[in-house]
Amino acid sequence: MINLSNLRFAWQKEAIIDISSLNVKKGQHLFIQGPSGSGKSTLLNLLGGVLTPQSGDIEILGQQLDELSASQKDSFRANHIGFIFQQFNLIPYLSVIDNITLPCTFSAPRKAKALKRSGSLEKEATRLLAALGLDDADLLKRSVNELSVGQQQRVAAARAMLGSPEIIIADEPTSALDNDHRQAFIKILFEECQKEEITLIFVSHDSTLKDNFTHQVNLQDINQVAIKETL
Ligand SMILES: Nc1ncnc2c1ncn2[C@@H]1O[C@H](COP(=O)(O)OP(=O)(O)OP(=O)(O)O)[C@@H](O)[C@H]1O
């Protein structure tokens, strides 16, 4: 489902990512751990086709990313990958529901899947939010600016899940939650991913989360850069 080989990326002269091989199978829940600055977000942006590696291959769902033009990469990402960002990236002037249904504006296949599941995009957004523990009707009409950080995080998760993309990439999605909310968030994220056989790539520096995952990898162990530095 995701195959990386000889992947190399440098922001400046020194490579920050140098991974000879990483394979992720369909439906796997992979936890990628690594200290701040080790390149976790950089790796996720390479997987999402937002950044282009200097060398090496990224194959996702049988598609080599470097064979796609910039606009093809944008639609590939919109159709197949849901993102939960560290800073959520919600649109402040849109309501909660409109933020969640936004991916369907860019992806006909995700829109079709959401409609098939619930009949309307609004119903599907509401279903996902309820599954994530947000079911206050009044809250759904508010602007996202008027939500707490934990609520915003769950809106961002519902947006990533809407229309069941094959892959969800989550970058430190629990950093703003307290311990109880963190465990509940992970449980719900897993349940949704399991139901839909979504492959989950979850990045965090918080090693206490890793036991929840079937597969774990430490970026420093697979990154030749880190190995060279510690020798
Ligand atoms: N746009 C950029 N231009 C130049 N260097 C960058 C840029 N973005 C990140 N870097 C550098 O690349 C390295 C890896 O950054 P990255 O954000 O991938 O790390 P991270 O493991 O996700 O960190 P954190 O856990 O703190 O979010 C850091 O040294 C950072 O300074």
The ligand as an ORCA input file, in Angstrom:
! r2SCAN-3c Opt
* xyz 0 1
  N      10.583     24.755      5.536
  C      11.756     24.375      6.060
  N      12.902     24.908      5.627
  C      14.096     24.535      6.128
  N      14.242     23.600      7.107
  C      13.124     23.030      7.582
  C      11.834     23.382      7.096
  N      10.914     22.630      7.757
  C      11.598     21.875      8.630
  N      12.933     22.104      8.527
  C      13.990     21.450      9.322
  O      13.932     20.045      9.114
  C      14.143     19.349     10.343
  C      12.983     18.402     10.591
  O      11.804     19.161     10.804
  P      10.397     18.450     10.998
  O       9.380     19.503     11.178
  O      10.212     17.440      9.913
  O      10.652     17.654     12.373
  P       9.622     16.950     13.357
  O      10.265     15.640     13.757
  O       8.281     16.866     12.737
  O       9.630     17.960     14.574
  P       8.482     18.297     15.664
  O       8.252     17.027     16.460
  O       9.129     19.366     16.483
  O       7.262     18.763     14.912
  C      14.331     20.405     11.423
  O      15.721     20.563     11.641
  C      13.740     21.650     10.807
  O      14.408     22.802     11.265
*
